[in-house]
């Protein structure tokens, strides 16, 4: 993944969090898991859903 692509994703998520308290990242095939895991957004807690509950990363 290029740095510019990662920055675009990060910027888009920051804008979403400015407007919404909760944002869902849905990636059924886990093709973008590495990107999700590498993102470090200030003030954002990432949770990973397994089965019927949420696990904090």
Secondary structure, DSSP 4 states (H G I P E B T S, - for coil): --HHHHHHHHHHHHHHHHH-S------TT-TTHHHHHH---TT---EEEETTEEEE-
